[in-house]
Amino acid sequence: MAINLATKYAPQIDEVIRKGTLTGAGVNNDVDFVGAKTVKIYSMDTSPLNDYKASGSNRYGIPTELEDTTQEMTMTQAKSFSFTIDKTNAVDSPEGVRDAGRALQRQIDQKIIPEVDRYRLAVFANNAGVRKYTENSTANAYSTFVNANSVITDNEFPIEGRVAFCTNAFIELLKLSPEFTKATELAQDKIIFKGMVGECDGVAIIAVPSHRMPTGVTFIITHPMCAPAPVKIQDYKIHADPPGIAGHLVEGLLYHDCFVFDKKKVGIAVNYGKFGTLTATMTAEETAGKGKVTIAETVSGATLVYKTASSVTAPALGTDLSSGWTALPADGVVSATSGHKIVVAAMDADKKAVAASAAITVVVGS
């Protein structure tokens, strides 16, 4: 850990400018979690239509009791942080460099907000009722988007209020698409949401940094009625000279979550339009036949799996990984045969490949 007490320091800190939360337009506060960690949601079914009979009994049809389904939502995301700014370090630095208030705001902007967006977007993608695996290009970006949006419409989901979270790379492809430029434009006169850059097919387009999006996802179309996102605690504190510390103690707690209503999954569409590249390495463990696999990239909204054999090839986008692939342990330690090959892949909630590494040679302890 470095504490930089420079004798010469620029008057301004080179701050990383991060956008605020971008997913607010895609969620709601319709579920009351006050006083409860778990909430059970009831969804009532409907009754079939009958042909009315003008005579006899039960002219409307034989009455049956209306059934229901339930869904449990349990809060799981309690994120916290704690750091100190020592008084001696503060006075040995230029004025304002170690300001506790600025440090707290930086923590919120660079850590809290991106984490909330990443989590919500992963929930959208993992629960989407409409799933596409079309690698995007200038030629198909617009048609892929319109097709996914049309499926949501065919599911008889409301059109007004839909929002689309798109990577900047996908938005660039849209701009270059001949079909898109003929049909509409990313007009700037209807900006109503944070991060919104325009519309496509009547859907508000919100640009999202790629590192906040789930692995492989280029766009997500949703409606705020699909996903409640409760924030039960958002507590940030700056303690001046607390016991045992000369200076400031900064603490924060965010207790939040995001869910998708079971009966409204059909209102969410996700497209995995860029097959991710994973960089895998393997080192031998002390135990014979054991090796540790390490992935350089951060994988969001997906599960890492692997396959090892004398010969194995990487899967393509959308390949079914439900059989023949094994979940990669959290510590990366696997059993394998020295000299064989191993491939690591990331699969989505539908167990389809969204990223993969090249086949590397197995290295294990002897």
N, C-alpha and C positions, 0 to 999 in steps of 0.2 A: 504494500500500500504506500503510495507516494503522497507526501505533504510538501508542496512546492512553495517555499518561502523565499522567493526570488528577491534579490536586491534591486533589480530593475524589472518593471512589469508594465505592460501596456495599460493605459487608463481604461480601456474597455475590454471586457472578457469576450472572447470569440464564442458567443452562445450558439448552440444549435437551435435553429428555429423549427419548431414542430407545430403542425396543425392541431387544433383542438379536436375533440371527439367528433367523428364524422358519421357515426351510426345512429345518432339521435333521431333522424328522420325515419328510421326503419323499425322503431320499437314503440311500445305503448306502456302505460302504467295502469292497465285495467285490472290487474290482480293485486289484491290487498294482502300483503305479507305482514302487516302490523301485528305483533304479538305471536307470530308463528314462524317456524323455520320451514315447515312443509305445508303446502296448501293443496287440497284435493279439488280438482275442477270437474264439474259434471257437464256432460254434453248430451242433450236430448236427441234421440233419433226422430225420424219422421214416419208417417203412416203412408202405406201405398194408396193410390187412387183406385176407386172402384167405379163400375158402371152403375149409375143410380137405377133402381127399380121402382116403378110407380105403383106397385101393388105388393101385398104380402108383408111379412115382418122383416126387420133389419133391412129396410129399403136403402139405407146408406152403405150397407155392407155389415159383415159380422165384426163387432167392436173387439179390438184387442188392446191390451195394456201397452201404453207407449214405453219403450225401453230406453235405457240410457247407458252411457259409457263414462268411465272416470279416468282421470289423469292426475298423477301426483307430481308436484313440482317441489323440489327440495333445494334450498339455498346451499351453495357449496363454495362460493368464491369470496374468501376473506383474505385480502391482501394488505400487508403492512410494511412499514419501513421505519428505520430509526438511525439517525446520525447526529454527530456532535460537531460543533465549531468551537474549538478551544479559544479562550480569550487571548492567550499569548500568540497563537497563530494569526488571529484577527488583527491584532495591533501591529504585527510584523508584516502585514500585507497592505497594499494600497487601499484607500478608503473605498468601501463598497464591494470589494472582491469577495470577502467572506461574509456578506450580509445574509442573515438567517432567512429573512423574508424572500429575498431573491432566490436563495437556494431551495426553499420550499416550492416556489412557483416553478423553478426549473425541474424539480422532481416530479411535480404534477404533469407538466407539459411533456417531459421526455420519457417518463416511466408509466405513470398512472393512465393517462389518456390513451396512448398506443396499446397498452395492455387490455383496456376495456374494449377498444375497437377490435383487436385481434380475437378476443374471446367471443364477442357477439357475432362477428363474421363467420367464425368457425361453427357456431351454433346454427346459423342460417344454412351454411353449406351442408353440414352433417344431417340436417333434418329436412332438406329440400325435397318436395314431392316431385319436382321435375328436374331430371339430371341429364346433362349433355356432356359428351366427351368429343368435342370438335376442336382440333388444333386451329387456332385463328390465324388468318392472313388478311391482307387487304381485300382479297377476292371474296371472302366469306364472312367477314366480321359483322356486317350489317344484316345479312340473311340469317346468321346464327342467332343474333340478338332478337330479331323479329320473330323467328320461329319459336324461340323459348317463351317470348312474351305472348305469342298466340296460343300456346298450350295452356298457359295460365288463364287466358280468356276463355278457352274451350272448357276449362274446369269451372266456368261460371263464377269466377272471382272478380270482385270490383275492379274496374279499370282506373278510376280516379283515385289518386293518392299513392300509386305505385312509385317506388324508387329503385334505382339500379346503382349498385356499388361496383365501380369498374376500375381496373388498373389503368394507370396512365398510358401504358403500352397499348392496351386495347382501345383506348380513346383515340390514340394516334392512328390505329388501323381504321377506325370508324371514319376519321376525317379524310383518309386517303381512299375510302371505298367509293367507287363511282355510284353505286346504288344509293348510298347514304346521301351524298351531295345532291343527287337528283330529287330525293324524297323530302329532305329536311336539312336543317342546319343546327349546329350547336349555338343557338341564339343566346345572347346575353341579356335579353330583356325580360326573362322570366326567372331570375335567380331568387329562390325563396329559401333554400336550405344551405347550411354551412358546407362548403366544398362542392356545391353544385356548379356545373360548367355548362349546362344546357339540357336539352331533351333529345330523346330518340324514340320514335314510335309512340310518342305521347308519354314517355316515362322520364322522370327527372333523373339526370345522370350526375352522380357524385363521384369525383375522382378520389381514389384511395391509394396511398403509397403501397407498392407491391409487398413490402415486408409486413404490412398489417393484414394482408389477404391470406386465406388458407393456401397451402402449397398447391400450385397448379391452376388455381382459380383465376379466371380473367374477368368474370362478371357474375354478380348475383342480383336477380330481380326479386323484390319482395314488396310487401305492403305492411304498414305499421300494425294493422290489426292482427297479424300473424304471431307476433312475438312480444310478450310482456318482458320487460327488463327492469326488475325492481332494484333500487339502490337503497338499502336499509340504513347503512351508516356511511357517512363521508366526513371523517373527523380528522382534522389536521391541527397540530399544536406546536407552538414554539415556547419552550421553557427557558427562562432566563436564570442562569446560575442555580440550577437545581442541586440538591444535596450531592456532594462528591464531584461536581463538575464546575469548573470556572469557565463560563461561556454559555453557549446555547445548546440545548437538546431539542432536536426536531423529530417529531413522531407523526405518523399518519396511519389511518385505518380506513380501508374501503371494503364494505361488505355489500356485494352486488351479485347479480346473476342474470341469465337470459334463458328463456325457454321458447319453444314453439308449440302452439296448440295442435294437438293431433289431427283435428278435423280441418286445420287451415294450412297444413303442409303443402297442399296443392296450390297455394298462392305464392310459393317460393320456387324459383328456378335458379339453378347454378350451372355454370359451364366451366369445365376444366379444359382450358384452351391453350395451355402452355405446359408441355411435359417437362417437369423439373429434372435437373441434373444433380445427383447426389455424389459427393466425393467420399468414397469409403477407403479406410485403411485398416489393417489388421496386424496386431502384435501378439506374440506368444505369451501365454500365461505360464506360471510355474507348474501347474497341474498338467499332466500328460493329456494330449488330445483336446486341450482347451485354448482358445484364442479370444482376444478382445477386439471387437469391431467398433470403430469410431467413425461417425458421420460428421463432416465438417460443417454442413449447413444446418440451420434451424428449421425444423419441420413443424408447420402449424396446421391444425385441423385434420391431421392424417396420422395413421399408425404405421410404424416401421416394421417390415417383415423381411425375411431373408430366405434364400434357397441355396443349398450347397450340394454339389455333385462333382463327378469327374469332369463333366462338361455342362455348363449352364449359361444361358443368354439372358440379357436384360429384357423385361417385358416392354410392350408399347403402351401408349396412352389408352386407358380404358380396358386393358387386359384383366380378365377375371382372376383374382388372386385368392379365391376362397379355398382352394385346395392346393397342396404341394408347397405351400409357403408357411413359415413359422414366425410367430411374433418375436421380434428382437428384444431380448431382456433389457431392462433399464440400464444395467451396468455394461451391456454390450458383450458379455462373455458367453460364448457358444461352444458347443462340441462339434468338431469337424475333423476331416482327414487331411493330413498334411499333403500339400501338392494339389489338392482338389481346387475347384473354383467356387467362389461365393458371390452372390449378387444381393444387394439390399434394395428394397423398393418401399415406397410410401403408398399406402392404399387409403382410399376414402371410406366413408361410412357404408358405401355399397360394395366394399371390397374390390374396387377397381383401381388399377395402377394409375397414379398421378405423378410419380417421379421414380427414378431408379438410378442406381450406380452402374458403372461398367463391371464386368466380371473381373475380380481380382483373385490372386492366388492365396489359398488358405495358409496361414502361419499359426502353428499351435505348439504348445510345450511338448517336450519329449521325455 
